[in-house]
Amino acid sequence: MNWTDKLYDFNALQEPEWEPRGLVFDVQRFAIHDGGGIRTNVFMKGCPLDCLWCQNPESIRWRQDISFIELHCIQCRKCVEVCPVSAIETDGNEQRVTGIDRKKCILCGACFKSCYAGAINIIGRWLSVEDLVAMVRRDSDFYIASGGGVTFSGGEPTGQPKFLLAALQAMQGIGLHTAVETCLHIAWEQLEPLLSHVNLLLTDIKHMNSQQHSALTGVPNDLILDNFRKIAARNIPVRVRLPLISGLNDSTQNLQETADLVFSCKNVKGVDVLPYNRLGISKCRQLGSEYALADLAPPSREKVEEAARFFRDVVDDVTIGGA
């Protein structure tokens, strides 16, 4: 078993009673869009926001989830046989597996272990810092050659502060560049200790109007903007990301106000305009939930270019789609 495989080791599903460990739902090697150079991206579970357009709905809850991919199911019915609480749903004739009753499911993992077709997965594994360092060391030559490193994303990685701090210290201890992608909706007292171990912050500015921000994400933006300005005062490098959602945050007023914020903070190194896409639809279906913006079309290329021009007037490095 290699270290990447450990993410799928059933023993790693159990929360440890000692040493800081992180609840991680994915580790992507050879990523190139999240902090410069070639990187490993570590995606952590849990987020204080509930954005209508979330592309990673499996990241939102602060606990493990279970997913069912119907297209992968070969209808062997092993999951039905092993489930101790009869949480596997079938059609009227009880012949075809159609889903999972999450109100009954106790996340014991019995169905996951029996599903060799990969139709059922438990999302979230507990990893130690030691495990993570061992994974990352495998690609250290690529990081050194490309100026890359490790990016912690999510979800919201600062929501697991003990593990994140220990992991950041460990990565810097082996000479790697560190980046954290954060929504900044976190108490300053919790965020501040992390900052001295971060080389780059990546953060969304989803809407400048607090009331609209609350309608779109479930929380106001006061804390987010306050943290953003405190970080600017410390001159910590930041890359701003604007998720561009048609009809929700793409107005001229909001784009101009966001550009004004970027211009006022000299620590901003660049802006990524990220057009809305529908990747979250299939993920929500696998989680047994509805996707709020399933009928919304992605913005046109012209609209995306128009949005990017607001930021090209105030900062040199502007990308579309993070590329």
C-alpha positions in Angstrom: 0.0 0.0 0.0 1.4 3.4 -0.9 0.7 6.6 1.0 -1.9 7.8 -1.5 -3.8 4.5 -1.0 -3.9 5.3 2.7 -6.6 7.8 1.9 -8.8 4.8 1.0 -7.8 2.6 3.9 -10.9 1.9 6.0 -8.8 2.1 9.2 -8.2 5.8 8.4 -11.9 6.4 8.6 -11.9 6.4 12.4 -11.3 9.6 14.3 -8.1 9.3 16.4 -8.1 9.9 20.2 -4.5 11.3 20.2 -2.3 13.6 18.1 -3.7 16.2 15.7 -5.2 14.6 12.6 -7.1 16.2 9.8 -10.3 15.1 8.2 -9.4 15.1 4.6 -11.6 14.3 1.6 -9.1 14.4 -1.2 -5.4 14.8 -1.9 -4.5 15.9 -5.4 -0.9 15.5 -6.6 0.6 17.5 -9.5 -1.8 20.4 -9.2 -0.8 23.6 -11.1 -3.5 26.2 -10.4 -3.4 26.8 -6.7 -0.3 28.7 -5.5 2.3 28.5 -8.2 4.5 25.7 -9.6 3.6 22.0 -9.2 1.8 21.3 -5.9 -0.1 18.8 -3.8 -3.5 20.1 -2.9 -5.0 18.9 0.4 -8.8 19.2 0.6 -10.2 19.3 4.2 -13.7 18.7 5.3 -16.0 21.3 6.8 -17.0 24.8 5.8 -18.9 27.6 7.6 -20.4 28.8 4.3 -23.1 27.2 2.2 -22.6 28.8 -1.2 -25.4 28.2 -3.7 -22.9 27.3 -6.4 -20.5 25.1 -4.4 -18.5 22.8 -6.6 -17.4 20.7 -3.7 -20.7 20.0 -1.7 -18.9 17.0 -0.2 -16.7 19.4 1.6 -19.4 21.4 3.5 -20.2 19.2 6.5 -17.8 18.9 9.4 -18.1 15.1 9.4 -17.8 12.2 7.0 -20.4 11.7 4.2 -21.4 8.7 2.2 -21.9 8.9 -1.6 -23.6 6.6 -4.1 -22.7 6.7 -7.8 -25.6 4.8 -9.5 -23.7 4.5 -12.8 -21.0 2.5 -11.1 -23.3 0.1 -9.3 -23.3 -3.4 -10.8 -26.3 -4.5 -8.7 -24.6 -7.2 -6.9 -26.6 -6.3 -3.8 -23.7 -7.0 -1.4 -24.4 -3.6 0.3 -28.0 -4.7 1.0 -26.8 -7.9 2.6 -24.2 -6.3 4.9 -26.0 -3.1 6.0 -26.8 -3.5 9.7 -29.6 -0.8 9.7 -31.2 -1.5 6.3 -30.2 1.9 4.9 -29.7 0.8 1.3 -32.7 1.9 -0.8 -34.1 -0.3 -3.6 -36.8 0.1 -6.2 -40.4 -1.1 -5.6 -39.6 -4.7 -6.4 -36.5 -4.6 -4.2 -34.3 -5.7 -7.0 -32.3 -2.7 -8.0 -30.2 -0.6 -5.6 -31.2 3.1 -6.0 -29.6 5.0 -3.2 -28.9 5.3 0.5 -31.2 6.5 3.3 -28.9 8.9 5.1 -31.3 9.3 8.0 -30.7 5.6 8.8 -27.1 5.3 7.8 -24.6 5.2 10.7 -21.5 5.4 8.5 -20.2 2.1 9.7 -18.5 1.5 6.4 -19.8 -2.1 5.9 -21.3 -1.2 2.4 -18.2 0.7 1.4 -16.0 -2.2 2.2 -18.2 -4.7 0.3 -18.6 -2.5 -2.8 -15.7 -3.5 -5.1 -17.3 -1.6 -8.0 -16.7 1.7 -6.3 -20.3 2.8 -6.3 -20.4 3.6 -2.6 -17.7 5.7 -0.9 -17.2 7.3 2.5 -15.9 10.8 2.0 -13.4 11.9 4.6 -10.3 10.1 6.0 -8.3 11.0 9.1 -4.7 11.7 8.3 -1.8 12.4 10.6 0.8 15.1 9.7 3.3 12.2 9.4 1.1 10.5 6.8 0.8 13.8 4.8 4.5 14.6 4.9 5.3 11.1 3.6 2.9 11.6 0.7 4.4 15.0 -0.1 8.0 13.9 0.1 7.4 11.6 -2.9 7.1 14.7 -5.2 9.5 17.0 -3.5 11.9 17.1 -6.6 9.0 18.4 -8.7 8.2 21.1 -6.1 11.9 22.3 -5.9 12.3 22.4 -9.7 9.0 24.3 -10.3 8.8 26.5 -7.3 5.7 24.6 -6.1 4.7 23.3 -2.7 1.5 22.3 -0.7 -1.9 24.0 -0.8 -4.5 23.4 1.9 -8.0 23.9 0.6 -11.5 22.6 1.3 -14.0 23.1 2.6 -12.3 25.5 5.0 -9.0 24.3 6.3 -8.7 26.8 9.1 -11.7 25.1 10.7 -9.3 22.4 11.8 -6.6 24.7 13.2 -4.5 22.3 15.3 -3.9 20.0 12.4 -3.5 22.8 9.9 -0.9 24.6 12.1 1.1 21.3 12.6 0.9 20.5 8.9 2.0 24.0 7.8 5.0 23.9 10.2 5.9 20.4 9.0 5.8 21.5 5.3 7.9 24.6 6.0 10.3 22.4 8.0 11.1 20.4 4.9 11.5 23.6 2.8 8.2 23.7 1.0 6.2 26.7 -0.1 2.8 26.7 1.7 -0.5 28.1 0.6 -3.9 28.1 2.3 -7.2 28.7 0.4 -9.6 30.2 2.9 -13.0 32.0 2.9 -11.7 34.1 5.8 -14.9 33.6 7.8 -13.0 32.7 10.9 -12.2 34.5 14.2 -9.0 36.5 14.0 -7.7 34.8 17.1 -7.9 31.5 15.3 -6.5 32.7 12.1 -3.6 34.8 13.3 -1.4 32.0 14.6 -1.5 30.3 11.2 -0.3 33.3 9.2 3.4 33.2 10.1 3.5 29.7 8.5 1.7 30.6 5.3 3.6 31.9 2.2 0.4 32.7 0.2 -3.3 33.0 1.0 -5.9 32.3 -1.7 -9.3 33.8 -0.8 -12.6 34.4 -2.6 -14.4 37.7 -2.5 -17.9 36.5 -3.3 -19.9 39.7 -2.9 -19.1 43.1 -1.5 -22.7 43.7 -0.2 -23.0 42.0 3.2 -26.8 41.3 2.8 -26.3 39.8 -0.7 -23.3 37.8 0.6 -25.5 36.3 3.3 -28.2 35.4 0.8 -25.7 33.7 -1.4 -23.5 31.9 1.2 -25.5 31.8 4.4 -23.2 34.3 6.3 -22.5 38.1 6.1 -19.2 39.3 4.8 -18.2 41.7 7.7 -15.8 39.2 9.3 -14.4 38.2 5.9 -13.6 41.8 4.9 -12.3 42.7 8.3 -9.8 39.8 8.2 -8.9 40.7 4.6 -7.9 44.2 5.6 -6.0 43.0 8.7 -4.0 40.6 6.4 -3.3 43.5 4.0 -2.0 45.6 6.9 0.5 42.8 7.6 1.5 42.7 3.9 0.9 38.9 3.7 0.7 37.9 0.0 -2.9 37.2 -1.2 -4.4 36.0 -4.4 -8.0 37.0 -4.8 -10.5 34.7 -6.5 -13.8 35.9 -7.8 -16.4 33.1 -8.5 -18.4 34.7 -11.3 -22.1 33.7 -11.0 -24.5 35.0 -13.6 -27.1 37.4 -12.1 -25.8 37.0 -8.6 -22.5 38.8 -8.3 -21.6 40.0 -11.8 -23.2 43.4 -11.7 -21.1 46.4 -12.6 -21.4 47.8 -9.1 -20.2 44.7 -7.4 -17.3 44.2 -9.9 -16.2 47.8 -9.4 -16.4 47.6 -5.6 -14.4 44.4 -5.6 -11.7 45.9 -7.9 -11.6 49.0 -5.6 -10.9 46.6 -2.7 -8.1 44.9 -4.6 -6.6 48.2 -5.6 -6.6 49.4 -1.9 -4.7 46.4 -0.7 -1.1 46.3 -2.0 -0.5 42.8 -0.8 -2.8 41.4 -3.5 -0.5 39.6 -6.0 -3.2 38.6 -8.6 -6.8 37.9 -9.3 -8.5 34.7 -10.7 -11.9 35.1 -12.3 -13.6 31.8 -11.9 -16.7 31.3 -14.1 -19.5 29.3 -12.6 -19.8 25.8 -13.8 -22.2 22.9 -13.1 -19.7 20.4 -11.5 -21.7 20.5 -8.3 -24.8 19.0 -9.8 -23.6 15.4 -10.1 -21.9 15.6 -6.7 -25.1 16.7 -5.0 -26.9 13.8 -6.7 -24.3 11.4 -5.3 -24.8 12.8 -1.9 -28.6 12.5 -2.1 -29.2 16.3 -2.1 -30.5 19.0 -4.4 -28.3 21.5 -6.2 -29.7 25.0 -5.9 -28.5 26.4 -9.2 -29.0 23.4 -11.5 -30.9 25.5 -14.1 -28.3 28.4 -14.1 -26.2 28.7 -17.2 -22.5 29.5 -17.0 -21.6 33.1 -17.9 -20.7 33.9 -21.5 -17.1 34.3 -22.6 -17.8 38.0 -23.2 -19.2 38.5 -19.7 -16.1 36.7 -18.2 -13.8 38.9 -20.2 -15.7 42.0 -19.2 -15.3 41.0 -15.5 -11.6 40.4 -15.9 -11.1 43.9 -17.4 -12.2 45.5 -14.1 -9.2 43.8 -12.4 -6.6 44.3 -15.2 -6.9 48.0 -14.5 -5.7 47.5 -10.9 -3.4 44.5 -10.8 -1.0 43.0 -13.3 -1.7 39.3 -12.9 -5.3 38.4 -13.8 -6.3 34.9 -15.0 -9.6 33.4 -16.1 -10.4 30.0 -14.6 -7.2 30.0 -12.6 -5.2 29.2 -15.7 
